[in-house]
Amino acid sequence: EVARLRAALAGNVVTPTDPDYDRARAVWNGMFDRRPALIAACATTADAVAALAFARRHELTIAVRGGGHSVAGYSTCDGGIVVDLSPMKQIDVDPVGRVASAGGGVTWGELDAATQAFGLATPGGVFSRTGIAGLTLGGGYGWLRATYGLACDNLIGAEVVTADGRVIVAGEQDGQDADLLWGLRGGGGNFGVVTRFTFRLHPVGPNVSFAVVFHDGEGDATGRVLRWFRDYCADAPDAVNPIAVCGVVPDDMEMFPEAIWGKRYVMLGALFVGPTDEGERVLRPLRAFAQPLADFSDVLPYVDAQKLWDADYPDGMRYYWKSLNLVRLDDAVIERIVAGARRQPSPLSTTDLWFVGGAVRRGPADGSAVRGRDAVVMLGLEANWEEPADDEPNMRWAREFIAEMEPVSDGSRYLNFAGFLEEGDAALRSTFGAHYARLVELKRRYDPTNRFRLNQNIDPSDQDIASLPSATARLTTLAEP
């Protein structure tokens, strides 16, 4: 059977007896050391169809791998099949229509390089080696969100292989599946294997103004910096895409003066979309309101700005990230955030405040499955550490911190940063709100037996949705108030 599958694929099949098995099964998050029965490296959509047919015949667990950077380890499994899309690297850019189409194995760095050849980009993440697939399907926060929205807001088409082997084109044009496109915009990998993504493009760069300023975070300084930055972001134009990060300067980072190693910091970061001279002027307050510990602000190519954080997320380190959408950021909430940040067990961890505004807030509530657009900030906790012996305290820190912040949230979270979804259906219900019922019905339509369950999983057997709005109603009835 495996030999027949290998012969049928334009790509390749890797099994535990093959010499490159360990390389092929490795994923980014060092917490996951899984041993799949086989890895189907799919070079074409037909390969994905054949791999899923094999999985059906042998009742194998299915993991879908795009970039392999799922924080929750969804892109691998034990004893099942990994449908590996990494060979699907084709990118087509239409600079006149401002549209790009890319295979399911493309990373953001690869897509950015192709679109920036024409001075265009679509919102991605902040880590160039992340796959376009997982980030987009989970929503997609990044450096262009205030200006042009989330990654999923700019998804205008997709090619999807369903659990029963159908190939469906999702989109808003005649003959395309608009309901499926809605679900793919933030509903995760629940509905099939997305072998091709089509994005709307926007003018960006090629050079951008980028502020990366580390301010003192000792004593009461963290709260003071965050209060100032909150007020700055409230009045900032949509061209400013801001984030604040609380952490500890690593001891071995030569880029920082040795005198500040081990000190607490608040990093104020922002990318400006527009003329660089205007960007430098608008971002100057981030650098000037206090004497910084270190200032790495610069005008640089957009493709390089997208790579600035790559070194902070090496392959094989241990990662556990949680998030929550906060509806308030008054002084009392900031103090609660400061207290939680200071309890981090690992110096590699950070507490991130992704300010929500601009195009994210303007995005139509009924245009995607994403909720939380009325939040003030998306609070992201990145628990990062190196030794397995430290797993428990680091995960406990993130879980307890998030629990403390629940009273000032709308109950929703960014599902790409959802820990291991220990809360199960409760987390999905609170995250999707009134959209949850429609997502359940979409799941029943495209994956009624839940073959695709290694994801932010929506259970098609959920019977407790009678009180929620029907998915067959018009989208306007599903909009959050």
N, C-alpha and C positions, 0 to 999 in steps of 0.2 A: 504493500500500500504506500509506504513512504517513497519507495523507488518510483512508483507511478506518479505520485505528486511531484517529486523532483523533476521528472521528465516533462510534466505538464507546465511547469512554471518557466517563465522567461527569467525569473530571478533564481533563488537558490533555497534549499532546505538544509538546515543545520540540526543535527541530532547530538545527543551526549557522547557518541563515539567519534565525532568529528574533531579534528585538532583545533579548530577555531571556535569550538562551542563556548568556552569560558569568555572569550572576547564578545561573542555574539549575544550572550545572555546578560552581560553586565549592564547595569543602569546607573544613573547619576547618583541617586541617594544611597549611601552606603548602608542604610538600615535594611535594605532588601537584597538578599542573596538567594534568589529563587532559581529553581532548576526545572525549566519547562521540558516537556517531552520532545518538542521540536519547535524550531523557529522557522517560519516561512518568510523569507526575505522577498517581498513582493515588488516587482519592477513595473507591473501594469495593473490596471483595474481587473483584468481577467485573472491575474494571479490571486488577487484578494478574493474573487469569487470562488476560485478553486480551493483556496485555503479554508474558507468558511464551509464549503461543502465537505471537505475532509473532517473538519471539526464536528459537523452535524452527524456524519456517519459514525464517528467514534465517540460521540457525546463528550467532547473535550471542553474543558474550561477555555475561554477565549480571552486573551489579553491583546490589546491593540497598542502598538508602539509607533509614535511619530518621531519625536525628538528624544524620547526616553528620559525626560526630565520631570515626570510626575512626582511631586513631593510626596504624595501618598502611596507611591509604588504601584500605581495601576497598570503600568506598561510592562509588567512581567507577572509570572505565576509559577506555581509548582505543579508539574505533571500535566499541564495543558499545552495549548499552542499559542505562541506569540505571533500575531500577524504584524510583521515588522515592515513598516512603510518607508524605512530610511532610504531604500534605493530610488524612491519616487522623487526625483530632484528637478523635474522639468519646471521651468518658470517662463511664462509668456507675458510680456508687458505691452500694453497698448497705450503709448504716451499721448495720443490724440484723444482717445476716449477716457483716459485716466482710469484704466482698469488693469489689474494683474491677476493672472491665474497661476496657481502653484500646486505642485504635487503634495500629497499628505506627509512626505518625509522631509520637506523643506524646513530649515530653521530660519529664525528671524534675521540672523546675520546674512544668510544667503539671499533672502527676499529683499532686504534693505539694499544690498549691493546691486541687485538687478534693477530695482526701481530708482535708486539714486543716480544711475547713469542718465536718467531723464529729469533729475531734480524733483522726483516724486517719492512719496512714502505712504504707507498705511499704518495706523497705530498698532504697535506691537508691545513687547514687554520692555524690560530693562536689562536683559541678559541675552546676548546674541545667540547663544547655543540652544536656547529654548526652541522647541518645535512650534511651528505656527498652529498645529492642530489642537493640542491640548489647551494652549493658552486662549485661543479664540473660542473654542467650544465652552470654556469655563467663564467667559466674559472678556477678560483681557485688559488689565490695567497696565499703563505704561507712560512713557514720556510725552505722548501726544494727546492724552485723554481730554484735557480741558479744551484744547483747540479743535480736535476732530473726533472725539468720542472714544469709546472702548473698541477693542479689536472686533468684537462681535457686531458692533453697530455698523461696521464697514464691510461686513460679509454680505455680499449680494448674490452669491450663488455657490452651489456645492454639488459634487457628484458623490453619491452615497450608495454603498453596497449594504443591503439589509440582511438580516439574519437568515432569510430564506433564499438569498442569492440574487434578489432583484437589484438592478442598477437604476437608481432614481436621480433625476436632476432636480435639486431644490432651488427655487428662485421665485422671483415675482413676475416674470414674463409669462405670456400665454403658453400653456402646455407644461409649465413647471410647477413644482409642488411648493406653494407658498406656506402651507402649514408646517411642513418639515423645515423650511428655512427658519421660520419663527422659533421652532424648538432648538435648532442648532445654535441660535444666537443666545448662548448662555445655559442651555439645557444639558451640557456635557455630552459624553460619548454614548448616550443611551439608545440612540436610534439606528446606529449602523457604523460601518467603517467609512470615514470620509476620505476618499482617495484624491479629491481635488477641491481646492478652495478658490473662490473668485472674490477679490477685494476691490473696493473703491479706493482710488489714490488721490493724494492731495499734494500741493506744492510744499516742499520742505527742503531747506538748505540750498546748495550742498553744505554750506557752513551754518552753524547755529551758535548762539550765545548760551553758555552753560555755566551756571553757578554751582559750585561744590565747596561749601564753606563750613569748616569745623569750628564750633564755638564751645567755650567752656561749659561743662555740664556739672561741675562740682557744686555742693551746697545748694543754695536756692537758685542757682543760675539756670538750671534746666527749665524750671517753671517760667522764669522771666523770659527766656528765649522763645519758648513755645507760645506764651501769651502774645509776644510781639509778632511772631510769625503768623499766628491765627488772624490778627488784625490786618497784617499785610495781605494775606491771601483773600480776605473778605473784599478788598478793593482792587485786587490784581486783575488785569485784563485776561481774556481767554487765551491770549498768546503765551501766558505763563503757565507752566505745568509743574506744580510744586510738590515737594515731599519733605518731611522732617524725620530724621532718624536719630534715636537715642541709643548710645552704646558706649563701649570702652575702647580706647586706642590700644591695639595689640602691641605687645612688648617687642615683637621682632619685625615691625614694619619700618623699613629704612626710609620710606617716603615721608614719615613723620619725624620731627626732632625727638631725640631720645628723651629730652626733658619732659615730654608729655606722654610717654608710654605709660599705660595703665590708668590714665586719667579718663574720667567720664566726659563725654562730648555730646553735643547736639549738632548734627549735620543738617544744614539747610541746603537743599538742592532744588534746582529749577531749570528747565529747558525752555528757552524762548523761541517761538516760531515766528520768524519775520526778519526784517533787516537787522544785521548784527550790531550796528551802532545803536539802534533803538533798544535792542536787547540788553546791551551793556548798561545803558542808562536805567532801564526799568529794573534790572536785577542788582544794580549797585547797592541799594539799601541792605540786601542780605549780607553784604561784605562790610558795610560801613557802620551799621548801627552799634557794633561793639568790636573790640579788638579780637580777631579770631585766633584760635590756636594754630590753624593752618588753612590756607586758601588755595584751592586748585582750580578756581574758575578760569575759563578760557573761551576763546572762539575756536571751534574745531569742526571738522567734518561730521555730519550727522552719523555716518556709519561708525565713526570712532566714539562718539558720545554713547552709542548703543552698546559699545564694548567695555565701557569704563568699569563696570561692576563684574566683568567675567572672572577676574582673578579671585574675587571674594567667594565664589561658589565652585570650588574644585570638585572634580569627580571623586566619589568615594567617601566624602565627609558625611556626617550624619545630620539629617535635616528633619525638623518637625515644625510646621508653620500653621498658626491659627489666625483667624480674623473675625472681625465684627464691624458692622456699620453703625457708627455712633450718630445720634440725632442731636447731641449737644456737645459743645466744647467750651463750656464756661470755665471760670477759674477753678471751681471745685473739681470738675472732671479732669482738668489738666493736672491737678495735684494728685488725683488718684492714678493717672497714667504715670506720673513721675515716680510714685511709690512702687508701682508694679514693675517699672523698668529697672529700678535699682535692686530688685531681688533676683535678677538673672544670674543663674549659676555659672554660665559659660561666658568668657570674655568675647567669644565670637558671635554671640547672639545680639539681636537688635530689636528695638521697638519702633515700628514705622507708622507714620501718620500720612496717609495718602489723602490729600485734601480733595473733596468732591465738589465740582462746580463746572461752569462752562458747558461744553457740549455733552458731558456725561449727564448733567442735570437736565439739559434741554431734550435729551433723547426721549422719544415717545415711550411712555410706560407700556403701551400695547404693541410696540415694535419689536420686542424681544422678551425672552423669559427672565431677563435680569431685573432684580429688585434692589432697592437701596440707593436709588438716584437722588432721593431727597435727604440723604445723610449729609452731615457736615464733613466727616472724615471716615475713611475706611481704615480701621486700626488693624495693622498686621504685625503679628509677633513671629519673628524668625528665631526659633531655637536651633542653633548651629553648634555642633561640638564634634569631637574626634573619637572618643573612646566608648565602646559599647557599655562599659561599666557605668557610664554617666547618663545612660538613656533615661532612667526613671526620674531623676531630679529635674532634668531639662524639660521633659514632656510635662511633668507636674507643674512647673513654673508657667508654661504657656496655658495649660488648662485652667489653673486657678486664676490667673490673670484675666482670661477671657470671662470666666464666670463672674468675677467682680465687676466687670464692665457691662454685663447684660442689662442692668436696670436703665442704662442711658443709651440703649440701642433700640433699633426697630425689630430686632430678632433675626435679621438677615445677615449673611456673611458672604464674603467672596469665596466661591467654592473651590477655586484653585488653591486657596490657603485655608483648608478646613480640617487640619489635622488628619486623622484617619477616619473621620466621620463617625466617631464613636457614638454620637448621639442618634445615629440612624435616621429613620424617617422623620423624627421630630425636627432635626436640623434642616432637612429639605423642605418640610412644610413651612417652617418659620422663614426660610430664605425665599421661597417662591411665592408665599402668600396665596393670593387669589389665582395666580398662574398655575399653581400646583395641579389643580383638577385637569386643566388642559394638557399639561405635560403627561399625566397619567394616561389620558385617552390617546395621546400620540404614541406613548410607549406601547399601549395595547395594540395599536394599529401596525406599528413597524417592528416590534419585538415582543410579542405577547407571551413568550416563554422565558423572557429575561435572559437570553443568551449573552447579551452585552451587560454584564453586571459588575465588571471591574471598572468602576467609574463612580461619579457622584450619583449613585444608583436610585432611579425612580422605580418603585415596585409596581409592575402592571397588575398584580393581584390585589392591590389596595382597594378595599371595598368601602372605606370610611370617607368617601368624598361627596356624599349626597348633598351635604350642606354647602358645598362650594359651587361657584358658578360653573355651568357646563361649558366644556371646550367647544361645543358646537355653536355657542352664542357668538355674536359679533365681538371682535377684539375690544371694542370700546367699552363693553360691559366688564372687561377684565382689568381695566386700568385701576391702579391704586389711587385712592383719594388723595 
